[in-house]
């Protein structure tokens, strides 16, 4: 599949920046390289400081929401208090209380499908690592079961 030209330009620029820095691409170096308006990646950044500050605070809020954990009865490890479900992300965003999601059959099914989708992304990202073949087999089994459940539910 051919990548769009815009992505090619961005990839070339990021490779150029990495090459200038011994192969290491640091976010702050990318920002500095993007400052000139002539940079091929300049428009990928918010340069209005007020707007950027607000977006950063929203990012900080997301990070805060994502790190809150609690001990749930019957679960050995601490669990995230909030979870983001794909239908919410596709609309306006937001997070739901994990225990409420787990106790609602429909939301739980969405959470399971989101997990399977993330596992598929993991498989694509690391498919070249033969050492993970056993993990990929397990992911495939879980994915197959999840997809079978979805088919059964959609025919009800």
N, C-alpha and C positions, 0 to 999 in steps of 0.2 A: 504494500500500500504506500502511495506517495504522500509524504508529509506536505502540508501547505507551505508555501514560500515564506510566509511570515515566521513560522516556527523554525524553518531552516535558518533564517537571518538571526533569530534569537539564539539558536543553538551555536551558530558560528561565532557570535559575539561572546557568548558565555565561554566557549572553548578558548577564544583569544585571551579573555581575561584570566582564565585558569592557567593558560600557558605562560603568561607574564608573571604568574605567581607560583612557579614551580609545581604546576598541576593542581594546586589547591584553590578551590573556589569558595571564598568567604562572602557571606551576604553583604557585609559592610563594604567590601571591595567592589561588589556588583553595583551597589548604590552610588559609590563614588564614580565609577565608570559611566553610569547612566545620567549623571548630572548635566553634561552638555546636551543642549537641545538637538545636536546633530547625532547623538548616540542612537543606534538602532533600538535600544531598549528604553530610551528616555520616557516614552509615552506609556510604559508599563507601570509607572510609579505615580503616586499622588504627590505633587510638589507644593500644593497649597498647604501650608503648615497647620492652619486651623482644622481643615478637613482631615488631614493626615493624623492629627492628634486625636480627633474624635474616633476615627477608625481604629487607631491603636488602643484607645480605651475599651472599645468594643472587643477587640482581640484579647485584651487583658481579662475582660469579663468572661469570655469563652474559656480562657485558660483556668480561671478561678473555678468556674462551674465544673470543668473536667477533672480537677484534682481533688474535689471533695469526695471522701470515701467514708463508709461506716461499716460496722460489723453487722451483718444480717444473720438472724437466727438460722441455723442449719447450714450456713456457708462458712467454710474454714478460713477463707481469706477476706480481707476487707473488700467491699464492693463499691463501685462508683455510685453516688447517690442519684445522679442524673444521667440520662442517655439521650442522644439525638437520633431520631428516626428519619429515614429517607423521605417519607411523605412530608414531614415538617420542613426538612431542609429544602425540598423542592418548592415549598410555598414561601413562608416568611422566615423559616428557621426556628430556633427554640429547642428547648430540652424538656424532657418529661422525667418524673420521679421513677427510677428504675423498678422499685418494688411494685408500683402501680402497673407498669408495662408488663412485668412478669406475671402479674395476676389477671391480666386481660388477654384472652385467647387471641384476638385479632392483633393487638399490639405486639404480643409475644411472637406471633408468626412473622410480623414485619421485622422485628428485631433479629429473629433467626435468619430471615432472608438477607438482611443487611450484613450480618456476620458472614454468611456464605459468599455474598458478593465481595466482601473485603478479603476473604480467603482466596477467592479467584484472582484478585488483584495481586495478592502475595505470591501466588503460584506463578503468575506472569512475570513478576519482578525478579523472582529467584529461580526460574525454571532451568537456568544453566548450571545450577549447583546440584550435581548428582547425589551429593551427600544428603539431600533433603527428599529423595525419592520416597522414602517411607512416610514422611510427613505429607507429601503430595497425594499418596495413595489414601491416607486417612482423610484428607480434605475431600478427595473425590467421593469417598463413601458417604461422608456427612452431606456433601452437596447433593448427591443422588437421592438420599433419603429426604432432604429438605425439598427438593424439586418434586419428588413423588407426593409428598404431603400437600404441596401447593396445588398439584393437579387434582388430587382427591377433594380438597376444599373447594376449588373452583367449580367442580361438578355438582356440588351440593345444592 
